[in-house]
Amino acid sequence: MSEQEETRNEKYTVSGGELVEKIKQLVHEGNIRRLRLIHQGKTVFDIPLTIGAPAAAAIILAAPMLAAIAAFAAIVTECTIEVEKVDKA
């Protein structure tokens, strides 16, 4: 029997200072297919992640990408994180 996947989008509005910690929290929760950072209606970062592998996703975000996100967070007051999650039924 094959498993069916249900995709859902969640949005979080955070301040620049909370951005990196919120992303770390979301990646740790797992089941994320894609993560987007939106500022003033424009997508700034669009990051595809491995489904169901939070450790691998954390490694992907660990170095250069996380540094870029942190630099972005330092210059914005508020942005939206849009997360595409996959739930297996």
N, C-alpha and C positions, 0 to 999 in steps of 0.2 A: 504494500500500500504506500503510495507516495504522499509526502507531506505537502500541505498547501501553505503558502506564505501570504500573510496579510501585511501590506505596507501602509504605514501611517506617518504623517508629518506632525511634528511638534515645533512650536516656536517659543523662544524665550527672549525677553528683552532684558539686557543687563547693562550695567555701567562698564566703562572701560576697565576699571580696577577689578571687576568680578569676572571678566571675560575668560582669562586663562584657567582659573579654578573651575568655572562652570564647564568648560570644554573637557577638562580632565575628568570631572565627575561624570559627564555624559559618556565619554569613551569607556570609562571603567564599568558603567552599567551594561555595556555591550549591546549587541543586536543593531548596531548602527550601520546603515549602508552608505549614507552620505551626510556630510556636515557642511552647511553654508553659513558664512558670515555676511550679513547684510547691513549696510550703513547708508542712510538717507535714500533707501529704495534701490540701491545698487548692490549687486553681489560683489564682494571684495575677495573672498576666498570661497572656493568650491572644492571640497576635499572628499574624494571617494574613500571609503574604509572597508576593511574586510568584515563580512558578516559573521557575527558570533565569535569573534576572536579579539576580545578587548586587549589582551596582552600584545598581540601583533599590531593592533591599531595604535596602541600607546607608543610602540616603537616607531611606527611611521610618523607620529606627531612629535616624537621626542626631541629631535635636534633642530634642524633648520626651520621646519614648519612652525614649531612651537615658538621659536625665536622671532619669526616673522609676525606671528599672531600677537606676541607680547609687545613688539614694537608698534603694531597697529593699535593695540589696546591703550598704549601710552598717549596716543594723540586723539582718541575719540572719547566723548563723554558718554555715549550710549550707542548700542548696536543691537541687532537681532541675530540670534543663533537659530537657524532652521535645521532640524534634524530629521532625516528620513530613517525610520526604524522598521525592522522586519520582525514580525511575530509569526512563529510557526504554529499552525492550527493542528 
